[in-house]
Amino acid sequence: MLKQIVATVFFVAASTFVHADITHLDCTQIGVDKYKLSYTLTGDTHAVTIYASTDAQHPVGPALLKTGESTATVQAGKPGERVFFFLKADSGEQREVSIRHLPLEGTPNFRDLGGYETTDGRFVRWGMLYRSGVLTYLTPADYNYLNQIGIHAVCDFRTPSENAAAPETWIPDAQVEHISLPIGTDEKNQDATASMRKLLATNPTPDQLRDWMTKIYANFAFSAAPEYAQLFAKLKDGSLPLLYHCTGGKDRTGVFSALVLLTLGVPEQTVLNDYALTNRYIREAGPDALKKMTAASGNSASFMTKLTPEQQKVMMAADPEYLRSMLRAIDTKYGSFDNYRRTALHVSDADAETLRNRLLTN
């Protein structure tokens, strides 16, 4: 009898841990209509069939390829089209992947929050949440590309002075809801502006600037909570797909991205990794893109032009420690992120579950 129980337990355990799975998905665009997919096949999965679609939710058309390899190069879509790939395992599981960084000419840090795994094994839907820097320099080719992905609402976190320096542009005649939630106005952050002026007057070292940025971030979630709560209200109302942005797509945008991902159940380390991606895309864009972003920052532009290259590097960096300091400040003040979500962002547990059902997929 004991042997039978042991055998049964072993069988159940084996059944639990040996299962089909496609993990570590990545998609890189290597040509106008060519993509490299990489992934890991585990459990009972020995091959995948790959489909492509311009629909973020469903594969359309015949299979592109069936393979047992862990990488695949495929041709899909037309030049200038957003393509989503669906990988179906031979044992039944299906996963989706696309490029995270959208290849736009006029803004270097435009990306999709899709594909991140949550602690309960679900994944953020592709094509629903987009983050970006300033949109002033979008080109006609960018308009054509963006017109396909059906963005319903565009939220601008920039201040009036920033918008005056670099007015927001969008697809001509597009039916989209424009939302203005300024974060960082002089009236609200007078102390921060004054402390920055005082600090810059001392010609601070990079370490001193880094410490200042860490302290500023620690208070970010509190000073901007009313604006972030308003955008969460839009999400609860179903304003999707949503694009939100600031000037560099790093600070105000990075904080809201973290708040959304954490609400959906994405692990903190994944959130920090997403935040740090800004470094890669700004670096790849080159110095001209950085100059445009600096010019678009309104009253802050005069600050940035007076900094040395080393000082500018600290101010422009998406240092995960900045964001981590904010999350620890939330823990200290509210006891947990969930308490902060409920109290400061006005996202109840029921609201959070609604957002997860809307923005996550199995």
N, C-alpha and C positions, 0 to 999 in steps of 0.2 A: 504493500500500500504506500509506504514511504517513497519507494522508488518511483511509483507512478506519479505521486505529487511532485517530486523533484523533476521528473521528466516533463510534466505539464508546465511547471514554472519555467524551465529552460526553453520550452517551445514558445511560450508566450513572450519571454524576453527576446528570443531570437526574432520572433515575428515583429516585435516592437522596433528593434534597432536595424533590421535588414529591410530597407524599403527604398523605393525609387526616389531619386533626388537629383536635381540639377542645381548646382551651387556655383558661386563665384562668377556670375555672368558679367560680361563686359562687352561693349560694342564701340568700335572706333571706326569713324568714316575715313577711308583711305583714298577716296576718289569721288568724283561728282555723283556716281551712282554705285560705288563699291564700298563694302563694309567688311571689317574683320570681327568675327565673333569668337569669344573664348569663354570657356565654362569648364566645370568639373562634373563628371558623371560618377555617382556613387550608388551604393545599395544595389538594387536589381536593374539599374539602368545601364544598358550597354550601347545604346544608339539613340540618336534624336533625329526627328524629322523637322526641318526648318521651313517656316512659312513667313511671308512678309505682307505688310498691309500699311496703308496710310491711315487706317482706322486704329486709334489707340486701344480699342477695347476688343476687337475681333480680327482674326486672320481672314484674309480674302484671297481667293485664287488658289492655284495648285501649289504643291510643295516645291521649294527651291532645291532641296537637297536632303538626303538621308545619310547620316554618317556616324561612325563610332569614334571619330577623332575628337579631341578636346578643343580644337580650333577649326574655324571654317571661314573661308573668304567667299562672299556671295555678292552678286550683282542684283540690285533691286531698286524699284522706283525710277523716277525720272530726275534729271538734274534739278536741284532746287526744291525737291520734295522731302518732307519729313516722313521717315519710314520707321515702322515698329516691327520687331521680329518676334515670332512665337516659336518656341522650341517644345516639341511634344516628345516625351520620352516613350521608348518602346513598351514601357510598363504602364503608361497612361497619364503620368503627370505632365502638366503644361506650364511653362514659364515664359515670361515676356521680357524683352530687353530693347533698349534703343540707345542712341547717343545721348549722353547727359548734357554735353556742351553744344549748344546750337550754333552753327557756323554763320553768324551774322556779320556783316561788314561794319556796321555802325556802332556796335556795342560789344565789348570783348568778354563780358562775364554773364551772359544770358544762359541759364541752364534749368533743366528739368529735375524736380525732386523725386521722380519716380524710381522704383526698383529697390528702395531701401527696405531691409527686413526688420520686422518688429520682434519684440520679445516673445510674442505668442505664435510666431511662425508665419505671419501674413506679410504682405508686401505693399508698399505705397504704389498706388496706381500711376502709370505713366500718363503724361499729357493732361494732368489736372492742376498741378502747382508749378509755377515758374517763378524764378527769381532773377533779378538783373540789376545792372547799373544804369546810368543815365541813358535815356532813349532819344536824346536830341539829335543824334547823328545817324539815325536809321536811313538807309538808302532805299530806292525803289525796289531793288532786288530783295532787301530785307522785308519790305512790305509784302511782296509776293510770297515769300517763305512763310511769314507770320500769318498771312491771310488764310492759310490752309489749316492751321491748328485750332482755330475757333475760340480764341480767348474771349471770355465773356466780360471780364472786369479787369481794369488796370488801376492799381493803387500806387500813388506817388507819396513817398515819405519825406520828400524834400521840402525845404522851407520856401517861403515866397521869394527871398533873395536868390536862392539857388535857381528857382524857376525863371526869375527875371534874367539871370546870367545865361541860362541855357534852357529855353522853353521846351516843355515836353512835346514830342511829336508822336503821332500814331498813324495807322493805316488810314488814308483818306476815305471818308464816307463810311468807315466801318461802324457797325452797330455794337458799341461797347460802352460799358458803364465806367466812367472815370471817377475815381475816388481820391480825394486829397486828404491826407492825414499827416500834416507837417510835424516832424519830430526834430527838435533842436532849434526852435525859434529863440530869439534873444530874450523874449519875455519869460520863457519857461526855463531856460538854461543860462541865465545871466551869470551865475556863479561859475559855471564851467567855462564860459567864455573868458571871464575875468581871470580865472586861475590859469588858463592857457596863455593869455597875454603875459601874465606875470612870470610864468615858467619860461616862455620863449625869450623874455628879456634877459634871462640869466645865461643864455646860450647853453641849454642843458645837454648833458651827455646822452647818448642813445639809451643807456640804462635808466637814466632819470625819466626820459620820455616814456620808456616801456612801463615803468612803475606808475606814471601818471595815467597812461592808457588803461592799465589794469584797474586802477581805482575808479576811473570813469565808467568802465564796463560794469563794475560791481554795482553801480547805482542805476544802470541803464534800464533794467527790467522794472524798476520802480517809477522812474520819472516818465517813461513812455508807455506805461501800462494802460492808461486810458485810450491811447491811439491804437495799440495792439488789440485791446478788447473790442474796439469798434470793427476792426477787420475780422476778428473771430466771429463777430455777429454776422458779418456778410457771408462767411463760410457756412455758418449754421443755416443761413437763408438759402444756401445753394448757389452762390455766385461763383460758378465754376465753368470752365477752367479760369483760374485766377493767376494774374501776373502782378507782382509787387516789386518795387525797386526804390533805390535811393540814388546817390551819385556814383559811388564806386561799387555798389552792390555788396558791400562788406559789413559795415557796422549795423545800421538800422535794419537793413535787409537780412544780414546774417543772424541778428538776434531773433527776428520774427521767424525765420526758417527754423531756428533751434526750438522755439516755443511750439511751433506746429508739429515738428517731427517728434518731440518729446510727448506731446499730447496724443499723438497717434501710437505711441509705444515703441518708437525707435530707440535703441540703446544710446546712452550718452556718448560713447566713443565713436559711434557712427556719425552722430551729430557733429562732433568736433572735427571729424575727418571731412565732412561736407563743408564745414566752415572754412577749413584750410585750403580747399580747392581754389578759392579766389586767388591765392598766391600763384598757382600754376597758370591760370588763364590770363591774369594781368601780365605776368612775365612773358608768356608766349605772344601777347598782343604787341609788345614792344613799347619804346619810349613815346612814340607819337600818341598812342592811346592814353598813356598816363598823363601827358600834357593836356589833352582834351578833358579828361576827368578833373584835373586840377582847375582848369579854367571854368569848369561847370559848377564848381563848389561855392560860388557866390562870395560872401564876405570872407569865407575861410581861405579863398585863393591867395589873398595877400599874405596870410600866415605861411602857407606852403611854399611860396616862392622865396621866402627868407630862410628856409631851412637848408642845411647842408644835405648832400645826397645820403649820408648815413642817418641823419635825423628823419628825412623823408621816408627812408626805408622802414623805420620803426612805425611811423604814423600810417603808412599804407599797408603794412603787413597784416595778414589775417592770422595772428598768433593765437593758437588754441588756448593759451593761458589767459588771454583776455576774456574769452567766452567762458572758460572754466571758472574764472573768478566771479563772474556774474551768477553762474549756477550755484556756487557755494554761498554767495550772498543771499540768494533765494532760500536756500536750505536754512541758513542762520535766522533769517527773519520770519519765515513761514513754517519751518519745520520740515517741509518737503515740497517738491515741485507740484504735486497734486493739490496741496493746500493753496499754493500760489495760484494755480490754474483756476481753482474754484473761486477764490477771494478776489484776486486782482484782475484776472482776465474774464471773469464771469462765465466760465465754461464749466457747467455742472458735470457730474459723472454721466448723467443721461445725455447731455450735449456731446461729451467726449465720445460716447458710444455711437451716437449718430454720425459724428465725423468719421469715426473709424469704419463704420459700415459703408460710408459714402466714398471714402478715400483709400481704403485698403482692399486688397484682393487676396484670395487664397492661392 
